[in-house]
Amino acid sequence: ELSRLGASFGKPLAVAAETASTNDDARSAAAAGAPHGAAFLADAQTQGRGRGGRSWHSPPGENLYLSVVLRPSLPASRVAPIALVMGLAVASVIERRLAPLPSRGASADGSVVEVRLKWPNDVLAGGRKLAGILVEAQLRGESVSSVIVGVGLNVHASSFPPDLSARATSLAMLGIDDVPRELLAAELLQAIGDAAARFEAGELAPFAEDLARMDWLRGRRVEVAGVVGVAAGIDPEGHLLVRGADGILRAVAAGEVSVISS
Ligand code: BTN
């Protein structure tokens, strides 16, 4: 089953020099019947979108902008954690790229940069954002018509606009500038296809270990959706657990997390 999915995943593949947003391209294609695995890449986006209505810095020549159509056979009520799983898929590709050589991915003090997932799906390297993921589901009543997974990965960028520079990083800035975007796109497609198949088969259970290992927020003081406390892991539904000063553990389903202090 997995290999059957793997064989067609990433097909058809549309590559554009410039587009408004690859997520919009994927969404229109899905509405017109594009299959599971249909993929959209662009060198630049003029209206790249991030979560929470923010824009996504999308200049040409530097970074990777990829969107994929998924057609999971899951009820609408169970699809939300796929956003988390896609974060893990992207993080695992980056982790493999950073791992092989100790001199790579090293920060100024020589320590190896760790790849982590900031709930729900920011991929951080050395505490800075290396990739962002925008998951948009189209529901038809109780069922899922399609899920668009959009990945923005900073690859060759050597600097960022002032508002991002303290928070963002790229593979090049981490010392990896010899991996072509095409190869990264192929690795991401493979990881996204595999993760989608595993999620359909076992929901979050197959990812429990990776979720715990990759969880960047754990132990940090956070504020999310009006809840303040210490992040205490991710529950089997994919909700962020936060322990308040009153000792009570609350599960947060969605929201932007601010770290109060680490
Ligand atoms: C975020 O961290 O806020 C999510 C950023 C997602 C950016 C990617 S780039 C490819 C795809 N097309 C878009 O317009 N957004 C996603």
Residues whose N, C-alpha, C, O or C-beta is under 5 A from the ligand:
A	BS01	BTN	S21 T22 N23 Q47 G48 R49 G50 R51 W56 L64 Y65 L66 S67 G132 I133 L134 G150 V151 G152
